[in-house]
Structures are given as structure tokens and as C-alpha cells.
């Protein structure tokens, strides 16, 4: 489970019988780059998510959520207190929303 975002976009692409070589140029990248994104070896730029959602006929909010989750995971995956830190961050986010 290295990249939930990558797994999701690969699944969506395959369900629509699209090849890497068909989708990559639409995102202005080569097939190797898109393949690495699907494998979790590289990150898609945040600005490209809406276009990718449109291409794959996917829910934009779901893709943005999975992309952000992968970003957070990449930062905290090797940290001893990752869960505790995320709980503190969650409280802070919820507090800010209430303001």
C-alpha cells in the first residue's frame, strides 16, 4: 500500500481500457512518468489532479483526498509518533474549521 492515489488511478484507467500511452500525453508527460505515479514512485503535481479526474471520469474530491493522504504518509511513515502527531493535527484542523 505505497500509493493509494496511484492504485486508484491505475484501476480507473484500466476499467476504461485506457493505456498509459493514451493518458500520459493528455497530462503532458511521458508514459514512464505516469507509470511511476501509478506505482507510487513519483507524485503527480496537485494542479494536474482536476485534469486527471476529467480524463478518467473520476470524482475530483476522492482523487484529491487520496493524493493528500499519500503526501502525509510520505512525511510521517517512518516517524515513531506518526499516529499521535496526526491526531494533534486533526484536532487543529477541526478547531480551525469551527472558527
N, C-alpha and C positions, 0 to 999 in steps of 0.2 A: 504494500500500500504506500508506494512512494509518492504517487501523484494522483489524487482523486480527480483533479481537473483533467489531466492527461488521459486517464482511463475513460472519463465521461466523453471527451471529445472524440476519442478513438471509437467508442461504442456508437455514438451518434453518426459519425462519418460512415462506419461500416453498415449501419442499419439503412442508410440511404444509398448504399452501394457506390460510394464515392471513393476514389483513390487519392492517396497523398498528392499525387501529381496534378490532380484536378483542383484540390483545395488550396494547396500551398501558394500558387501564383495569385490567387484572389486575396491572399494576405500579404502579398509582396515579399515572399520568402521562398526558399527552395525546399524540396521535399525532405532533405536531410534535417533541416531546421525544424520542420513540423513533426517529423518522426521523433526527434529529441524532445520536443514539447510533450508529445503523447507518452513518451517513456519516462517523463519526469526529470530528464537530464538538463533541460533548459526551460526557462519561463517565457511565456507569451507576454508581450507588453500589455499593460492594463488597457491602454487605448484601443487595442485590437479586439478586445472581447466583444463589443457590440457587433462588429462586422462578422466575427466568427459565429456569433449567435444567429445572425441573419442568414449566413451561408448554410448553417446546419439546422436551421429552423428550430432553434433551441430556446429555452427560457433564459433570458438575459440575467435575471436575478440569480438563478441557480448557478450559472457559469461564473458570475462574479463572486458568489459565495464560495464555491469550490476553489477558485483561483486564490482568493484571500486566505482560505484555510490552508492551502499549500504554502503560501508565503509565511504564515505564522508558524506552521510546522517546521519549515526550513530553519527558522530562527531558534526555536526552542527545543528541537528534537533531542539534543544531547545535553540539555540542562537538567540538573538534578531536581530543581524545584519548578519545573515547567508547569505542572498542573496548578500548583499554588499561585504562581505568577499569573496564569491565565484567569484564575478565579478573581484575583485582585483586579486585573484589567477588566474583567466582565462587570464587576461592581462599579468600577469607574465609568465604564461606558453607560451602564444603566443610570447612574447618578447624573451624568451629563445630559442624557435624554430627558430626564424629568425636569431639568431646568428650563 
